[in-house]
Amino acid sequence: MILAIIGVLAVAALAVVFSRGEPALLDESTPQGVVQRYSAAVIDGDEAAATAYLTETARTQCVDFERSSTENLRVTLVSTTERASSADVRVLMVVSNGSGPFGNSEYETEDVFDLVKTDGKWLIDSAPWQLRVCTNRGVKP
């Protein structure tokens, strides 16, 4: 009897772990939904998809630089401040740097995405440098 209960609990625990998967997508019509999709596109290396979430200013007025790898980057929503035509989405970014002698080494920082509402759609006007996409490569200020 006890072994049967332990077996059921073990199966239930495994089901919970394996069913967690990807986080649910937030509504794309919200500032946090735009930031979520943009961040996922950048982390996946899909700059074309990421660029669709940027204002024209953000697309053309950036300085190209060597962005660090997003391979070990996690982005978590902290808060959203929404106004009529602008919004700030604060995120926590955690970078894992492999394992050290005392376990996994991580660095975390908070930063903000600035969004503006253009033609009824939220677009990113400014992104944290770790997630910045620059479409004007080779152009110097």
N, C-alpha and C positions, 0 to 999 in steps of 0.2 A: 504494500500500500504506500509506504513512504517513498519507495523507489519510483512508483508511478507518478506521485505528486512531483517529485524532483524532475522526472522526465518531462512532464507537462510544462513546468516552469522553465526548463531549459529551452524547449521548443518555442514557448511564448517569447522568451528573451531574444532568441535568434530572429524570430519573425519581426520584432520591433526594430532590431538593429538593421536588418536587411530591407525593411520597408521604408526607412527614413529617406533615402535617396536625396534628390536635389530639392532645394527649398522651393516653395510655391512661388510662381511668378506674381508679382504685384501688378496692379492695373497700370497699363502703359499710358493712361491719360493722367496719371499723377506724377509729381516730381520724383518721388522715390521709385516708382516703376520705371521711369526713364533712366535714372541713375543705375538701377539694378541691371537693366538690359545693356546699357552702355558698358558698365564695368565687366559684365560677363563677356561681351564681345571683345573688349581689350584683352582680357585674360586669356580668351580663346585664340587670340591673334587675328581676329577678323576686323581689321581696321576699316574696311568698307562699311560693314554693319555699324560699327561704332561711330563713324563719321556722320551717319544719318541722324544721330541724336545731338549734333553740334550746331550752334548758330554759325552763320557765315563768318562772323568775326572770329569765333574760336577756330574755324577751319583755316582761315587765311592769315591771322595775325599771331602766329606762334613762332618760336625759334626752335628749329630742329635740334635735337640732342639725342644722345644715346640713353634710352630709357632702360632702367634696370629690368631684369627678368621678372615676369609676373607668374612664373611657374609655381612659386611657393607663397603666393599672396592670397589672403582671405580678406574679404570686405564685408563689414557688418553695418547695418543701418543703426545709427544712434538716435537721430531726431530729424524732423522736418519742420521748417518754418515756412509757411505758404502765405503769400500776399496776393493781391489781385493780379499783378503782372510779373512778379518775381518770386523766387523761392530759394531757400538754402537747405541743402540736404547734408547733414553732418554724418560722417562715416568713421568707423574704426578700421584701420588697415593693419593686419598682422602678417609679418613676413617671417617664415620659418627658415632657418639657416642650417639644416641638417642637425646632426646630434653632436653634442660635445661631451666632455667627461662627466657632466652632471645631468645629461639628458638633452632634449631638444632646445636649441637656442632660438629665441624668438624676439622680435622687435615689433612694438606696436606704436601707432601714432593716430591721432584724430585729425581729420581734415574736412574741408567743406567743398561741395559742388555748388556753384552759383548757376541758377537756371532763370530763364526769362520765358514769358509766354508770347509766342509769335503765331499769329493767325489761329489762335485757339489751341495751340500745341506747345507743350513744354519742351524746351531745348536747352542744352548745357552751354553756358557762356564761358565757364571757367571750371576746370577739373584739377584735382591734385596732380602734382608732377608725376607721381608713380603711374598714373592712369591716363596721361595726356597723349593724344594722338595728334600728330603734326602732318598735315597734308601738303605743306609747301616745302618739301625737302629740297635742300640745296639753296634756299633763299636765305640770305643773311640780312639782318636788320640794318 
